């Protein structure tokens, strides 16, 4: 078991505040996936803490239409959504360690419809027509990472054509190598630009908008936009 009795009671108390049902779809594979079974066990434990939570498990190699619908490219990947609405909120890799807090925050956001973003941020987002696909690289031991993950997911929640995925750097080494991830959190924008660090909301949003503009000029075709508090990948 992953959850202790005190954890279960805490989750029951928190999830009693949920007003809407939250649906979890976990994509797994039996081939070369170190944490697929562990994540399924963890999610089933969380599932038992509220009747507002729902879980379905798909095989990425068999349920190909479902994987394509949610733009899933690797396992384990978890999708959080409403029954009939996908926000583009995903976790690539098990949401363990510090990332468990981001996972819980996302459930509360979807289940209460309370994202906490400022009116200024909402106005900025409304003025940006371009789609955004965010990859937020993390490690379970990184204390700065959950806030960056949840911030990306909040933006995907409110912005129709934006998506955001947590990427556990050690579980997805090919992606980490592709984007030369040496410190986390690293936020990659449309595979074209990136910045590092957990930043205040205004700065986070401004850097993403900046990343959606301009011409690629950085090493390997990826522009570096800025940095803040970050943790080396070990």
C-alpha positions as CSV (number, residue, x, y, z in Angstrom):
1,X,0.0,0.0,0.0
2,X,1.1,3.6,-0.7
3,X,-1.4,5.4,1.5
4,X,-1.3,5.2,5.3
5,X,-4.4,5.5,7.4
6,X,-3.8,9.2,8.1
7,X,-3.4,9.8,4.4
8,X,-6.7,8.1,3.6
9,X,-8.5,10.2,6.2
10,X,-7.0,13.4,4.9
11,X,-8.1,12.6,1.4
12,X,-11.6,11.7,2.5
13,X,-11.8,15.1,4.2
14,X,-10.5,17.0,1.2
15,X,-12.5,15.1,-1.4
16,X,-15.7,15.7,0.6
17,X,-15.5,19.2,-0.9
18,X,-15.8,17.9,-4.5
19,X,-18.9,19.2,-6.3
20,X,-18.2,17.4,-9.6
21,X,-17.0,14.0,-10.6
22,X,-13.4,13.6,-11.7
23,X,-12.4,11.0,-14.2
24,X,-9.0,9.4,-14.3
25,X,-7.8,7.5,-17.3
26,X,-4.5,5.7,-16.9
27,X,-2.6,4.4,-20.0
28,X,-0.2,1.6,-19.2
29,X,1.8,-1.1,-21.0
30,X,3.2,-4.4,-20.0
31,X,6.4,-3.8,-22.0
32,X,9.2,-1.9,-20.3
33,X,7.1,0.2,-17.9
34,X,8.7,0.2,-14.4
35,X,6.0,2.1,-12.7
36,X,2.8,1.2,-14.5
37,X,1.6,-1.4,-11.9
38,X,2.6,0.9,-9.0
39,X,0.6,3.8,-10.4
40,X,-2.4,1.6,-10.9
41,X,-2.2,0.4,-7.3
42,X,-1.8,4.1,-6.1
43,X,-4.7,5.3,-8.1
44,X,-7.0,2.5,-6.9
45,X,-6.1,3.4,-3.3
46,X,-7.0,7.1,-4.0
47,X,-10.2,5.9,-5.7
48,X,-11.5,4.4,-2.5
49,X,-11.5,7.7,-0.7
50,X,-14.4,9.3,-2.7
51,X,-17.3,8.3,-4.8
52,X,-16.7,11.4,-6.9
53,X,-13.6,9.7,-8.4
54,X,-13.6,7.3,-11.3
55,X,-10.7,5.3,-12.8
56,X,-10.3,3.4,-16.1
57,X,-7.1,1.7,-17.1
58,X,-6.2,1.4,-20.8
59,X,-3.4,-0.3,-22.6
60,X,-1.5,2.1,-24.9
61,X,-0.7,-0.7,-27.4
62,X,-4.3,-2.1,-27.5
63,X,-6.5,1.0,-26.9
64,X,-4.9,3.0,-29.7
65,X,-8.0,5.1,-30.5
66,X,-8.3,6.2,-26.9
67,X,-4.5,7.0,-26.8
68,X,-4.8,9.0,-30.0
69,X,-7.9,10.9,-28.7
70,X,-5.9,12.1,-25.6
71,X,-2.6,12.5,-27.5
72,X,-0.9,9.9,-25.4
73,X,2.6,8.8,-26.6
74,X,4.1,6.9,-23.7
75,X,3.2,5.0,-20.5
76,X,2.4,5.4,-17.7
77,X,0.4,8.5,-18.6
78,X,-2.6,9.7,-16.5
79,X,-5.3,11.9,-17.9
80,X,-7.5,13.9,-15.5
81,X,-10.8,15.2,-16.9
82,X,-14.5,15.6,-16.6
83,X,-16.7,12.8,-17.9
84,X,-17.2,14.5,-21.3
85,X,-14.5,17.1,-21.4
86,X,-10.7,16.7,-21.8
87,X,-8.7,19.7,-20.6
88,X,-5.3,18.4,-21.8
89,X,-4.2,17.8,-18.2
90,X,-1.8,14.8,-18.1
91,X,0.9,13.2,-15.9
92,X,3.6,11.3,-17.8
93,X,5.1,9.2,-15.1
94,X,3.8,8.3,-11.7
95,X,2.7,11.3,-9.6
96,X,4.6,10.3,-6.6
97,X,6.9,12.1,-4.1
98,X,6.3,15.8,-4.2
99,X,4.2,15.5,-7.4
100,X,1.4,13.8,-5.4
101,X,0.5,17.2,-4.1
102,X,0.1,18.5,-7.7
103,X,-2.1,15.5,-8.5
104,X,-4.4,16.2,-5.5
105,X,-4.5,19.9,-6.4
106,X,-5.6,19.1,-9.9
107,X,-8.4,16.8,-8.6
108,X,-9.6,19.6,-6.3
109,X,-9.5,22.1,-9.2
110,X,-11.6,19.9,-11.6
111,X,-13.9,18.8,-8.8
112,X,-14.6,22.2,-7.4
113,X,-14.2,24.3,-10.6
114,X,-11.9,26.6,-8.6
115,X,-8.6,27.3,-10.4
116,X,-7.5,30.4,-8.4
117,X,-6.0,32.3,-11.4
118,X,-6.1,36.0,-11.3
119,X,-8.4,38.1,-13.5
120,X,-5.3,39.7,-15.0
121,X,-4.1,36.2,-16.1
122,X,-7.5,35.3,-17.6
123,X,-7.4,38.5,-19.6
124,X,-3.9,37.8,-20.9
125,X,-4.9,34.3,-21.9
126,X,-8.0,35.5,-23.7
127,X,-5.8,37.7,-25.9
128,X,-3.6,34.9,-27.0
129,X,-5.0,32.9,-30.0
130,X,-2.1,30.6,-30.5
131,X,-2.3,27.0,-29.1
132,X,0.2,25.9,-26.5
133,X,1.6,22.5,-25.7
134,X,3.5,22.6,-22.4
135,X,5.9,19.9,-21.1
136,X,6.8,20.4,-17.4
137,X,9.8,18.2,-16.6
138,X,10.1,17.1,-13.0
139,X,11.7,14.6,-10.6
140,X,9.9,13.2,-7.5
141,X,12.4,14.8,-5.1
142,X,12.1,18.3,-6.5
143,X,10.4,20.6,-4.1
144,X,9.8,23.4,-6.7
145,X,8.2,21.1,-9.3
146,X,4.6,20.6,-8.0
147,X,3.8,24.3,-8.2
148,X,5.1,24.5,-11.8
149,X,3.1,21.3,-12.7
150,X,-0.1,22.7,-11.2
151,X,0.3,26.1,-12.8
152,X,0.6,24.5,-16.2
153,X,-2.5,22.4,-15.5
154,X,-4.4,25.4,-14.3
155,X,-3.6,27.2,-17.6
156,X,-4.8,24.1,-19.6
157,X,-7.9,24.0,-17.5
158,X,-9.0,27.5,-18.4
159,X,-7.5,27.9,-21.9
160,X,-9.3,25.8,-24.6
161,X,-6.4,25.3,-26.9
162,X,-3.6,24.9,-24.3
163,X,-2.4,21.5,-23.0
164,X,0.0,20.7,-20.2
165,X,1.8,17.5,-19.3
166,X,4.0,16.7,-16.3
167,X,6.9,14.7,-17.5
168,X,8.9,12.7,-14.9
169,X,12.4,13.1,-16.3
170,X,13.8,9.8,-15.2
171,X,10.8,7.8,-16.5
172,X,11.0,9.4,-19.9
173,X,14.7,9.6,-20.6
174,X,14.3,10.0,-24.4
175,X,12.3,13.2,-23.9
176,X,14.7,14.4,-21.3
177,X,17.6,13.9,-23.6
178,X,15.8,15.5,-26.5
179,X,15.2,18.7,-24.6
180,X,18.6,18.4,-22.7
181,X,16.9,18.5,-19.3
182,X,19.6,19.1,-16.7
183,X,17.6,20.9,-14.0
184,X,13.9,20.8,-13.1
185,X,11.3,22.1,-13.3
186,X,11.9,22.8,-17.0
187,X,8.9,24.1,-18.9
188,X,9.1,23.4,-22.7
189,X,6.7,25.4,-24.9
190,X,5.6,23.9,-28.2
191,X,8.9,22.1,-28.4
192,X,10.4,25.5,-29.3
193,X,11.3,27.4,-26.2
194,X,11.8,26.8,-22.5
195,X,12.4,28.3,-19.1
196,X,13.3,26.8,-15.8
197,X,12.0,27.2,-12.3
198,X,8.8,27.6,-10.3
199,X,7.8,31.2,-10.8
200,X,5.0,33.5,-9.7
201,X,1.9,33.3,-11.8
202,X,2.4,36.5,-13.7
203,X,6.0,35.7,-14.7
204,X,5.1,32.1,-15.6
205,X,2.3,33.2,-17.9
206,X,4.4,36.0,-19.4
207,X,7.2,33.6,-20.3
208,X,4.8,31.2,-21.9
209,X,3.3,34.0,-24.0
210,X,6.8,35.1,-24.9
211,X,7.7,31.6,-25.9
212,X,4.8,31.5,-28.3
213,X,6.3,34.5,-30.1
214,X,9.4,35.1,-32.1
215,X,11.9,33.0,-34.1
216,X,13.8,30.1,-32.8
217,X,17.4,31.1,-32.1
218,X,18.7,28.9,-29.3
219,X,20.9,25.8,-29.3
220,X,19.3,22.8,-31.0
221,X,16.5,25.0,-32.1
222,X,15.1,25.7,-28.6
223,X,15.1,29.2,-27.1
224,X,15.9,29.7,-23.5
225,X,13.6,32.3,-21.9
226,X,14.7,32.5,-18.3
227,X,15.3,30.7,-15.1
228,X,14.5,30.8,-11.4
229,X,14.6,28.3,-8.5
230,X,15.5,24.9,-10.0
231,X,16.9,21.6,-8.9
232,X,19.5,19.5,-10.8
233,X,18.4,16.2,-12.2
234,X,20.3,13.4,-10.4
